[in-house]
């Protein structure tokens, strides 16, 4: 099964900072705490469409 690339966007400023590979069989959106270089702190990043 191939993985697809998804973008992770900061929920504070909305910038798309990361691109990760994820399995397409998931039903929920991916949520990860990552460092945002625009907010200059660790924030929650969610998968975008």
Buried (B, 14 or more C-beta within 10 A) or exposed (E): EEEEEBBBBBEEEEBEBBEBEBEEEEEEEBEEEBEBEEBEEEBBBBBEE
